[in-house]
Amino acid sequence: MATKKYTVTLPEDLAEEIRAEVGSGGFSRYVARAVERQRERDHLHELVGWWEAEHGKVTEEELARAEAERLAIQRLHAERKARSVPDSQAG
């Protein structure tokens, strides 16, 4: 994929946190992936709008079930991540 250099402004604390995590060489890749994820979310939001126009609004019960599932997945991810940290780095 062709790339082009752009200048963007980010909050310094956020940028430094990301750079510390991914290193200077991974910074652009990290930002590109974040922008891609945001575009996916934007497209999903558009899809939900189309769905609701055709089938009616998502109910509070449906939202609550989806949120409960999201939180369960988030907990599972955190548990797996905690198990993957070597003992010398934990705590």
N, C-alpha and C positions, 0 to 999 in steps of 0.2 A: 504494500500500500504506500502510495506517495505521501510524504509529510511536508508540512510547511511550518515555519516558526512563527509564533504569535507572541505578543506580550499581553499578559493578564495580570491583574492585581489581586492578591489574596491576603487575608489577614496574616500577619507575620507569625503569630503563634501557631496557626494551623499549618502554614507552609513549613515551618521548622519541625513541627511534630511529624509531618509526612516525610520530610527529608531524612529525619533521624531514623525512621522506620524502614524506608526503602532505599536510602542512599541517594546521592546526587544523580547517579546514572539511571535510577528507576523513577525519578520524579515525574518526568514528562509522560512516561507510560502510565503511571498511577493516575495522573490528572486526566489523560485521555480515556482511561477505563471509567473514571468517575463521570465524565461527560457522557460517555456511551450509556452508562446505567441511568443517568438522568433522562436521556432521550427515550430509553425504554420505558421509564416511568411515565413520561409525557404521553407516549403512544398508548400505554395501558390506560391512562386516565381518559384518553380520547375513546378507546374501545369501551370502557365502562359507560361513558356518555351515550354511545350508540346503543349499547345493550339496554340501558335504562329507558331510552327513547322507545325501544321496541317492546320491552318486557315489563316496564315499570321500575320504580326506584328499588334499590337494594334495601331490605328491611333492617331495622335495628338488630333483630335476632340473627340475621345472616351476617351482619357486620360483627356482632359479638362472637359468633362461631369462628369467623375468619380470623379475628384478633386472637382468640384463644389458641387457634392452630399456629398462628405466627409466633406467639410467645413460647409455645411448646418447642417449635423448631429452633427458636433463638436459645432456649435453655439447653437443648441438645447440643447445639453448636458450641456453646460455652463449656459444657461438660467435656466434649471431645477435645476442645482446644486446651483445657486445663490438663487433661490426661496426656497430651502430646508435649507438654513443657517438661524438659528434663528436671529431675529433683534439684539439681544445683541452681536452676533458675527460678524455681517455684518459691513463692512466699517471700 
